[in-house]
C-alpha cells in the first residue's frame, strides 16, 4: 500500500494547526479528513474508516481522552495524540486508554511524520506478530527463539524474548511499562518497574553498539519504551 492510499483523520479544534497538519500530510501523499470536535471525530471515524488518527486532547465539546476510549469500542485504528499537555500522567492515561503514541506541542514536523509512518506500519501488520527482527547487526527469530550477531549466535533468555516480542508488536511506537510488565510477568507484577529496567539493560547490552546512547531500545521517561528495528 502506498502513502497515497492511506487516509489520516486529524482531530484538532485549532484551525491554524489543522491547516498546517493537512498541508504537511498531503505533501507526503496522505489523504486527510478533518474534524474540529469530538462529535465530528466520531462521525468521521465511523464513516471514513481512517488508517490512522491524530487527536488533540483539548477539544471544545469533550476531552480527547474520552474520544480515544470511544474509538476503541469499535476500531483498532492507530491513534497518535498531539497535545500541549506534557505531564507524564496525561501521556500514560492516553496510552493506557488506547492511544498508540503521544507527541507534545510545539512539535517537530519531521518527528511527527516519522511517528505517523510508524503508526501506519503498525496498522498494516497488526493482524500478525512479526516473527523476525533485524536490529543493527543482530538478527532475531522470535518464533524459533534463535538470534545471531556478527560474532555468531546470541543467547536471549525466555523473558528477554517475551519482552522483544511485545515491543515488536508496536515498532517505533511507545509501549507502556504497565503493558510490558503485564504481558511478560503478569498483571500482579505491574509495580515491578525495577525488574523491567534490569531486563531492558540486559537487552541493550546485547543489541546496542553503545549502551550509554541507545539507538534501538529507547526510553520514554516515566512512560515506557520504543523499539526501533531495521526491518
N, C-alpha and C positions, 0 to 999 in steps of 0.2 A: 504494500500500500504506500503510495507517495504522499508527501505532505499535503498536496492539493486536495487529497481525498479526505483529510482529517477536518472535522468540524469542532471548533472550540467555542464554548459558551462562556462569555465574560459577564460576570455579575458584579456590577460596580455602579454606585449612585453618583459618583463624581464624573460629570460629562467630560471634563478635560482628560482625566486618566483613562476613561473608557475609549475616547477617540485615539489616545496615544497607543493603547493596547491593540486596538483594531489596526491601526497603521503598522505597528510592529509585527503583529501576527500575519497580516496579509502580505507583508513584504517577504515573508518566509513561505508563502504559498498556502497558508491555512485559510479555511473558510470560517468566518466569525459570525456568531449570533450574540446579540447584546440583551442584557436585562438590567434595569435600573433599580429593581426592588426584589424583595424575597418572593412576593406573589408572582411576579412576572418570571422569575428564575424557575420556579416550579412548573409553570406552564410551558416554558421553552424547553426545559429538560425533558418533559414528557413528550412534547410534540416533535422536537428536532433530534432527540436521542444523540447528544453530542459525544464525541470521542474523548473529550477532556473538558474540565471546567476550571475557570479561575474565579475565585469567590472572595469578595471583600466581606469582612465581618461586621462593619459598621453600616448596615443597611437601614433605610428610613422606617420600614414597617416591621421588620423583625430582625433579631440578631442573626448574623450569618451562621453561628454555631447551630441554631435550630434548623436552618436551611440544609446544612450538611446532614444532620440526623434524618431529616425528612427524605432527602435524596437517597440515602442509604436504604430506605424501606423498599425502594423499587428499582434501584440501579447500582451497579458496581463501577460506574464511570470514574476514572481518576479525577480527584479534586485537589487542586492546588490553591491554598489560601494565600491571598495577597492583602496584607493588613498593616496598619500603623501600630497595632498592638504588639509590643515587644516582650512582654513578660513571659517567662518560661511557662508559667501556669496556663496562660492562654494558648500557647503553642501545644502543650501536652493535651489540653482539653480538646482542641480542634483535631489533633491527630488521633486521639483515643475515640473521638466522636465519629471518625470515618474519613477525615482528610488524609491525603497521601503525602502532602508536602506543605511547607509553610515558608513564605518569603515575606520579609518585612519591607515596608515603605520607609524612606525612599529606596528604590530598587535599582540594581544594575540590569540593563536590558539584556546583556549577554548572558548573565546568570539566569534571568527569568526564562529566556528561550531554552537554555540547557535543561532547566527543570521541566519545562513543557515537553521537550523531546524525551526526557526520562519517563515522564508520566505516560506518554503515548506508547513508548516501548513496553511499559508495564501492561498497558491495555491490550496490546497485540498478543503478548504471550501469557496473559492472565489465565488462560484455560489450562495451562500446564506449568509445572515447576521445572525450571531448567535442569537438565541432567549433568551439564558440564560447565565449567568456568575456566577462563584464562585470565589470570591476574598477574600482569607483568610477565615474568619468565616462568611462572608456576601454572601448571595445568592440573585441574582437579575434576575428577569424575564423581559427582555426588551420588550417582546410582550405585556404582561399584565400590565407592569409598577408596579410590586409588588416587594418588597425587604424585607429581614429579616436577622437579625443578631442574635447573641447568646442570646440577651435580648428581642427578639421579633421583630415585624415589624419595618422597617425603612422607612422614608419618603424622597423621592428624588423629586425635582421639575421637571417640564417638560423640562427645559433647561438642567438640570443635566442628565436626561435620554437621551436626544439627544446627549450630549457630550459622554456619555458612549457608546451609540450605534455606534457613529462614530469611537471612539477609538477601540471598539471591532472588527471592520472590519479588523484591522491590529494588532492583539495582538502580543506583543513582538517587533513590528516594530515601527519606529518613524512616527508620524503623525504631519505634519507641523502646525504651528499656523494659517497660512492663510487658510489651508483646514478646520481646526476645526471651525474657525470663519465663513468661507463661508458657511459651511453646517449647522451650528447651528443658526447663526444670519442672514446670507445672505451676498452676495458679497459687498454690500455697507458699511459693517461694518468691513472690513478686517484690518483696522488700530486700532481697539479697543482691543489691547492686554491687557490693564488693566482689562477690563471686563472679558476676558478669564482667566487671572490669578486669579481673585476673585472667579470664579466658580471652578477652579482647587483646590483652597484652601478649598472650602466648600466640594468638593468631598473627598478630603484627610481626612477631619475631620470625615467623615462617614465611610471611607474604611480602613484607615491606623491605625495600632496599635500604631505607633509612628509618628505623623505628621511631626516632625522635621527631621525624617530619613525615607522618603517614600520608600517602597519596591514594591508597586504595580502600583502607578501612578508616573512615574519618569520623571524628566525634562531633555531634551536635550537642554542645554543653547543656546539661540538665535535661535533655530530651531523649537522645538515643544515638544511633549510628547510621552511616551510609556506607554501602559497599559499591565501589566503582570497579567494574570488570571490563576487560578488553574485548569481550565477545557479545 
